[in-house]
């Protein structure tokens, strides 16, 4: 934990790297060429700065065809917030709150091929443990506040059910792909919701890295700005809570959107 935060603070100490994060904050999912525009900096220098931001987990990337898209990753920022702000019940700093909620904002065009959100976290656990934490109804209830219920077979339905007596499903969908313990893809929508462009899709990719697991969550086809803001206010908190739960057994406050 301390090493991760040391990397984040070191990366944030440089003006150029903060400017790159600002660029991604304004328009997420940019290529290296797009980020170089207007910087007055060579591709090599920009690549080096982006490498340090990736190493600090402040930037994550996905490939779309031949292009490599860069996304601002708010998970480390949320961890800093939880450690020094929420723990003492202080109001959230406006800058952090704005960054968390607006990070990963989608393109204005409704049919963009870019994912709306790409979040990455590193968890000291095995892929099997992380997979279980995503698919076991009792475990998801502990850190997410909802039971994730399904047999997790491709084509099956799944539900995100409240833990209260009603057991209401706030989110429902279909399991598109389930390759334990490396990849889970599900559709995501409110029950009975009419969506002209179809449901949004959430992909969980798990990759072992030494004694840790790189968990990347990609959320695509969100409907509008309100839905994007709601998702942005939730995923970084959910992933932080998942990481804390698996590594320490403790729980952080549940996010407003869960």
Phi, psi and omega in degrees: 000310181297320180298319178298317181290324176301316179296320181295313180295321179297317180295322182283348183285347183261131182300317182297318180292324176296323179295321177297320177295322176299319179298319179287328176299320181286322183209098185282158177079043182264152175278169177300318180300316180295320181290331180286336183298126177080001180273337185065036185223146180291160177300322181296315180293319178297319179299320179296317178295318179295326178297319178292323177293322176293319179297330178273001180065021177272344175228137174233158185230153172224153178258134174233101185066233179271354184266150175246116183261137183255134181234139171290131182249110186276359185301313179297326179294320178295322179296321177297316179300313182294327183286320188245354183241294183299328181303327182256014177059030175276152176299147179294139176296136183302319182297317180293319181297315180296318181297317181294317186282330183262346178299148179068023180293146186276165173296154181291334180287134188287342184247031178296148177271357178282139173298149177289322181221141170224108181246140180228138173221160180242126187238131177282087182194177175269158176303324180297319179293319180292318178301315179300320181293336178274335190243348180275124186299320182288323180290318179296327177298326183291314186255346184248341181081006177220149171275124170270112191241124177185167169270357174057040173253140179307130182096344180281159174276160172219155180224145177253090191263142176296154180270359180280184185296335182288326183063025182298138176272113179276333178227139174226164179181192180237141175281114180273317180214138177216097180244090183290138357252045188243332187205131177226128180233126180224153168277161192214114179200159174288149181303130177073007183287134176269120181231106183304325181266011179088169182290159172286164184232135178242130179241129174251116176250126181245127182227120179290135177224094183065238179265012181237171175237128172273113179253119178245127179250124179244123181243120186237157174065043171286147195282316187206180183297323180297318179292324178294318178296320179297316180293319180297329179281354185246316190297317181296324179290318179298316181291323176297318180293320177299313180299312181297319181296314182289327184273331186233344185081358180266165181237140172269165175302137180291144180291158177299321175259119181212000000 
